[in-house]
Amino acid sequence: QVQLQESGPGLVKPSQTLSLTCTVSGGSITSIGYYWTWIRQPPGKGLEWMGAIGRSGSTYYSPSLKSRTSISRDTSKNQFTLQLSSVTPEDTAVYYCARSPGLIRDAQSLTDFRSRGQGTQVTVSS
């Protein structure tokens, strides 16, 4: 069974770059038919699909975040990484990494992602 675990700083200052890593075990990030995804949920708000990386390394981003988001991977470590630049307090959220069989850009619930990490709280504050 695939397992995902997010890691990274819990506190980021405004204007800095948020960087999170997702470590995958029990499955390869180069597996056919899956997208490796970042999603987030700000306090009191709905789920937001941020972007994904496919098995070939192709990347897909939310139009609203595309200018600030970069997703990359390290196949030797079976990890993929999110970088979000120029953060503001509005980027405070619980961030999740997940595996999905498609690009679920309109995800409404965490249950849309059967395989996901436990989530990590990131607060943007000076």
Accessible surface in RSA format (square Angstrom, percent):
REM  Atomic radii and reference values for relative SASA: ProtOr
REM  Chains: A
REM  Algorithm: Lee & Richards
REM  Probe-radius: 1.40
REM  Slices: 20
REM RES _ NUM      All-atoms   Total-Side   Main-Chain    Non-polar    All polar
REM                ABS   REL    ABS   REL    ABS   REL    ABS   REL    ABS   REL
RES GLN A   1   200.32 112.0 134.84  98.5  65.48 155.9  54.63 116.3 145.69 110.5
RES VAL A   2    13.54   8.9   2.61   2.4  10.93  26.3   2.61   2.3  10.93  29.6
RES GLN A   3   120.61  67.4 116.55  85.2   4.06   9.7  28.86  61.4  91.75  69.6
RES LEU A   4    13.26   7.4   0.76   0.5  12.50  31.4   1.52   1.1  11.74  31.6
RES GLN A   5    85.57  47.8  85.16  62.2   0.41   1.0  46.17  98.3  39.40  29.9
RES GLU A   6     7.23   4.2   0.07   0.1   7.16  17.0   0.00   0.0   7.23   5.9
RES SER A   7    57.16  48.3  51.33  68.5   5.84  13.4  42.40  90.3  14.76  20.7
RES GLY A   8    41.55  51.2   0.00   N/A  41.55  51.2  16.71  45.9  24.84  55.6
RES PRO A   9    72.39  52.8  59.61  54.3  12.77  46.4  71.47  59.0   0.92   5.7
RES GLY A  10    40.17  49.5   0.00   N/A  40.17  49.5  24.33  66.8  15.84  35.5
RES LEU A  11   113.56  63.2  95.58  68.4  17.98  45.2  95.58  67.1  17.98  48.4
RES VAL A  12     7.28   4.8   4.81   4.4   2.46   5.9   7.28   6.3   0.00   0.0
RES LYS A  13   114.60  55.9 114.52  70.3   0.08   0.2  56.45  50.8  58.15  61.9
RES PRO A  14    47.17  34.4  38.67  35.3   8.49  30.9  38.67  31.9   8.49  52.8
RES SER A  15    91.13  77.0  66.73  89.1  24.40  56.2  46.20  98.4  44.93  62.9
RES GLN A  16    89.75  50.2  83.74  61.2   6.01  14.3  28.41  60.5  61.34  46.5
RES THR A  17    69.43  49.4  47.23  47.9  22.21  52.9  25.33  34.0  44.10  66.7
RES LEU A  18     0.37   0.2   0.29   0.2   0.08   0.2   0.37   0.3   0.00   0.0
RES SER A  19    40.94  34.6  37.00  49.4   3.94   9.1  22.65  48.2  18.29  25.6
RES LEU A  20     0.82   0.5   0.08   0.1   0.74   1.9   0.82   0.6   0.00   0.0
RES THR A  21    33.45  23.8  33.28  33.7   0.17   0.4  11.19  15.0  22.26  33.6
RES CYS A  22     0.00   0.0   0.00   0.0   0.00   0.0   0.00   0.0   0.00   0.0
RES THR A  23    54.30  38.6  51.62  52.3   2.68   6.4  42.76  57.4  11.54  17.4
RES VAL A  24     6.04   4.0   0.00   0.0   6.04  14.5   0.00   0.0   6.04  16.4
RES SER A  25    57.61  48.7  53.32  71.2   4.30   9.9  45.45  96.8  12.16  17.0
RES GLY A  26    63.12  77.8   0.00   N/A  63.12  77.8  30.57  83.9  32.55  72.9
RES GLY A  27    27.17  33.5   0.00   N/A  27.17  33.5  21.41  58.8   5.76  12.9
RES SER A  28    48.66  41.1  44.02  58.8   4.63  10.7  35.62  75.9  13.03  18.3
RES ILE A  29     2.37   1.4   1.92   1.4   0.46   1.1   1.92   1.4   0.46   1.2
RES THR A  30    50.77  36.1  46.67  47.3   4.10   9.8  26.22  35.2  24.55  37.1
RES SER A  31    35.77  30.2  26.65  35.6   9.11  21.0  20.69  44.1  15.07  21.1
RES ILE A  32   138.68  78.9 122.20  91.0  16.48  39.7 122.20  88.0  16.48  44.7
RES GLY A  33    44.11  54.4   0.00   N/A  44.11  54.4  35.02  96.1   9.09  20.4
RES TYR A  34    69.41  32.4  65.78  37.4   3.64   9.5  28.05  21.1  41.36  51.0
RES TYR A  35    58.30  27.2  58.30  33.2   0.00   0.0  17.52  13.2  40.79  50.3
RES TRP A  36     1.23   0.5   1.23   0.6   0.00   0.0   1.23   0.7   0.00   0.0
RES THR A  37     0.08   0.1   0.08   0.1   0.00   0.0   0.00   0.0   0.08   0.1
RES TRP A  38     0.00   0.0   0.00   0.0   0.00   0.0   0.00   0.0   0.00   0.0
RES ILE A  39     0.00   0.0   0.00   0.0   0.00   0.0   0.00   0.0   0.00   0.0
RES ARG A  40    14.35   6.0  14.35   7.3   0.00   0.0   0.17   0.2  14.17   8.6
RES GLN A  41    62.59  35.0  59.93  43.8   2.66   6.3  11.17  23.8  51.42  39.0
RES PRO A  42    15.12  11.0  14.21  13.0   0.90   3.3  14.21  11.7   0.90   5.6
RES PRO A  43    98.47  71.8  74.56  68.0  23.91  86.9  86.54  71.4  11.93  74.2
RES GLY A  44    91.48 112.8   0.00   N/A  91.48 112.8  45.46 124.8  46.02 103.1
RES LYS A  45   130.35  63.6 115.51  70.9  14.85  35.4  78.83  71.0  51.52  54.9
RES GLY A  46    52.13  64.3   0.00   N/A  52.13  64.3  35.73  98.1  16.39  36.7
RES LEU A  47    22.72  12.7   1.54   1.1  21.18  53.2   1.54   1.1  21.18  57.0
RES GLU A  48    47.98  27.5  44.96  34.0   3.02   7.2  26.01  50.3  21.96  17.9
RES TRP A  49    11.14   4.5   3.80   1.8   7.34  17.2   3.74   2.0   7.39  12.0
RES MET A  50     0.00   0.0   0.00   0.0   0.00   0.0   0.00   0.0   0.00   0.0
RES GLY A  51     0.00   0.0   0.00   N/A   0.00   0.0   0.00   0.0   0.00   0.0
RES ALA A  52     0.00   0.0   0.00   0.0   0.00   0.0   0.00   0.0   0.00   0.0
RES ILE A  53     5.53   3.1   5.53   4.1   0.00   0.0   5.53   4.0   0.00   0.0
RES GLY A  54     4.78   5.9   0.00   N/A   4.78   5.9   4.06  11.2   0.72   1.6
RES ARG A  55   110.32  46.3 103.27  52.6   7.05  16.8  24.05  32.9  86.27  52.3
RES SER A  56    85.33  72.1  51.79  69.1  33.55  77.3  46.71  99.5  38.62  54.1
RES GLY A  57    26.62  32.8   0.00   N/A  26.62  32.8  10.90  29.9  15.72  35.2
RES SER A  58    52.58  44.4  42.10  56.2  10.48  24.1  22.03  46.9  30.55  42.8
RES THR A  59    54.35  38.7  30.89  31.3  23.46  55.9   8.40  11.3  45.95  69.5
RES TYR A  60    66.05  30.8  60.78  34.6   5.26  13.7  41.52  31.2  24.52  30.2
RES TYR A  61    41.35  19.3  27.74  15.8  13.61  35.4  20.31  15.3  21.03  25.9
RES SER A  62    11.74   9.9  11.44  15.3   0.30   0.7   2.40   5.1   9.35  13.1
RES PRO A  63   120.09  87.5  96.88  88.3  23.21  84.4  99.66  82.3  20.43 127.0
RES SER A  64    87.43  73.9  51.37  68.6  36.06  83.1  57.38 122.2  30.05  42.1
RES LEU A  65     7.35   4.1   7.21   5.2   0.14   0.3   7.35   5.2   0.00   0.0
RES LYS A  66   131.35  64.1 122.64  75.2   8.71  20.7  65.14  58.6  66.21  70.5
RES SER A  67   110.40  93.3  67.82  90.5  42.58  98.1  56.93 121.2  53.47  74.9
RES ARG A  68    60.50  25.4  54.67  27.9   5.83  13.9  29.88  40.8  30.63  18.6
RES THR A  69    11.84   8.4   0.00   0.0  11.84  28.2   0.77   1.0  11.07  16.7
RES SER A  70    53.22  45.0  51.84  69.2   1.38   3.2  25.42  54.1  27.81  39.0
RES ILE A  71     6.24   3.6   0.00   0.0   6.24  15.0   0.00   0.0   6.24  16.9
RES SER A  72    58.48  49.4  55.27  73.8   3.21   7.4  37.46  79.8  21.02  29.5
RES ARG A  73    73.11  30.7  42.97  21.9  30.14  71.8  12.85  17.6  60.26  36.5
RES ASP A  74    54.08  37.9  48.41  48.2   5.67  13.4  24.12  56.8  29.96  29.9
RES THR A  75    72.37  51.5  52.40  53.1  19.97  47.6  21.17  28.4  51.21  77.4
RES SER A  76   103.82  87.7  59.06  78.8  44.77 103.1  58.18 123.9  45.64  63.9
RES LYS A  77   131.52  64.2 112.77  69.2  18.75  44.6  65.54  59.0  65.98  70.3
RES ASN A  78    31.47  21.7  31.45  30.4   0.02   0.0  19.11  46.0  12.36  11.9
RES GLN A  79    42.28  23.6  42.19  30.8   0.09   0.2   1.21   2.6  41.07  31.1
RES PHE A  80     0.23   0.1   0.10   0.1   0.13   0.3   0.23   0.1   0.00   0.0
RES THR A  81    30.32  21.6  30.12  30.5   0.20   0.5  13.98  18.8  16.35  24.7
RES LEU A  82     0.00   0.0   0.00   0.0   0.00   0.0   0.00   0.0   0.00   0.0
RES GLN A  83    81.69  45.7  81.08  59.3   0.61   1.5   9.17  19.5  72.52  55.0
RES LEU A  84     0.00   0.0   0.00   0.0   0.00   0.0   0.00   0.0   0.00   0.0
RES SER A  85    38.74  32.7  38.51  51.4   0.23   0.5  27.07  57.6  11.67  16.4
RES SER A  86    62.93  53.2  57.40  76.6   5.53  12.7  23.79  50.7  39.14  54.8
RES VAL A  87     1.14   0.7   0.00   0.0   1.14   2.7   0.00   0.0   1.14   3.1
RES THR A  88    58.19  41.4  58.11  58.9   0.08   0.2  52.15  70.1   6.04   9.1
RES PRO A  89    73.25  53.4  65.30  59.5   7.95  28.9  65.62  54.2   7.62  47.4
RES GLU A  90   122.49  70.3 106.69  80.7  15.80  37.6  62.75 121.4  59.74  48.8
RES ASP A  91     2.27   1.6   2.18   2.2   0.10   0.2   0.15   0.4   2.12   2.1
RES THR A  92    24.29  17.3  22.98  23.3   1.31   3.1  20.22  27.2   4.06   6.1
RES ALA A  93     0.52   0.5   0.14   0.2   0.38   0.9   0.52   0.7   0.00   0.0
RES VAL A  94    42.54  28.0  42.42  38.4   0.11   0.3  42.42  36.9   0.11   0.3
RES TYR A  95     0.00   0.0   0.00   0.0   0.00   0.0   0.00   0.0   0.00   0.0
RES TYR A  96    25.68  12.0  25.68  14.6   0.00   0.0   3.90   2.9  21.78  26.8
RES CYS A  97     0.00   0.0   0.00   0.0   0.00   0.0   0.00   0.0   0.00   0.0
RES ALA A  98     0.00   0.0   0.00   0.0   0.00   0.0   0.00   0.0   0.00   0.0
RES ARG A  99    50.58  21.2  46.51  23.7   4.08   9.7   0.01   0.0  50.57  30.7
RES SER A 100     0.58   0.5   0.12   0.2   0.46   1.1   0.50   1.1   0.08   0.1
RES PRO A 101   104.42  76.1  84.86  77.4  19.56  71.1  85.11  70.3  19.31 120.0
RES GLY A 102    23.96  29.5   0.00   N/A  23.96  29.5  23.59  64.7   0.37   0.8
RES LEU A 103    50.03  27.9  22.98  16.4  27.05  68.0  23.29  16.4  26.75  72.0
RES ILE A 104    40.31  22.9  37.15  27.7   3.17   7.6  40.31  29.0   0.00   0.0
RES ARG A 105   121.94  51.2 103.16  52.6  18.79  44.7  50.73  69.3  71.21  43.2
RES ASP A 106   109.72  76.9  97.79  97.3  11.93  28.2  43.22 101.7  66.50  66.3
RES ALA A 107     5.48   5.0   0.00   0.0   5.48  12.5   0.73   1.0   4.75  12.6
RES GLN A 108   147.97  82.7 124.85  91.2  23.13  55.1  55.78 118.7  92.19  69.9
RES SER A 109    43.83  37.0  38.67  51.6   5.16  11.9  30.58  65.1  13.25  18.6
RES LEU A 110    37.23  20.7  34.24  24.5   2.99   7.5  34.24  24.0   2.99   8.0
RES THR A 111   103.87  73.9  87.03  88.2  16.84  40.1  73.69  99.0  30.19  45.6
RES ASP A 112    59.39  41.6  41.28  41.1  18.11  42.8  10.67  25.1  48.73  48.6
RES PHE A 113     0.62   0.3   0.00   0.0   0.62   1.6   0.62   0.4   0.00   0.0
RES ARG A 114   229.92  96.5 194.94  99.4  34.98  83.3  76.10 104.0 153.82  93.2
RES SER A 115    22.49  19.0  16.55  22.1   5.94  13.7   6.39  13.6  16.11  22.6
RES ARG A 116    90.57  38.0  68.19  34.8  22.38  53.3   7.04   9.6  83.53  50.6
RES GLY A 117     3.86   4.8   0.00   N/A   3.86   4.8   1.46   4.0   2.40   5.4
RES GLN A 118   142.31  79.6 108.02  78.9  34.29  81.7  42.45  90.3  99.87  75.7
RES GLY A 119    14.63  18.0   0.00   N/A  14.63  18.0   0.57   1.6  14.06  31.5
RES THR A 120    27.38  19.5  22.24  22.5   5.14  12.2   9.74  13.1  17.64  26.7
RES GLN A 121    89.09  49.8  78.04  57.0  11.05  26.3  50.57 107.6  38.52  29.2
RES VAL A 122     0.00   0.0   0.00   0.0   0.00   0.0   0.00   0.0   0.00   0.0
RES THR A 123    47.67  33.9  47.67  48.3   0.00   0.0  33.08  44.4  14.59  22.1
RES VAL A 124     4.44   2.9   0.00   0.0   4.44  10.7   0.00   0.0   4.44  12.0
RES SER A 125    52.04  44.0  48.24  64.4   3.80   8.8  19.45  41.4  32.60  45.7
RES SER A 126   123.63 104.5  68.64  91.6  54.99 126.7  48.00 102.2  75.63 105.9
END  Absolute sums over single chains surface
CHAIN  1 A     6390.7       4905.9       1484.9       3211.7       3179.0
END  Absolute sums over all chains
TOTAL          6390.7       4905.9       1484.9       3211.7       3179.0
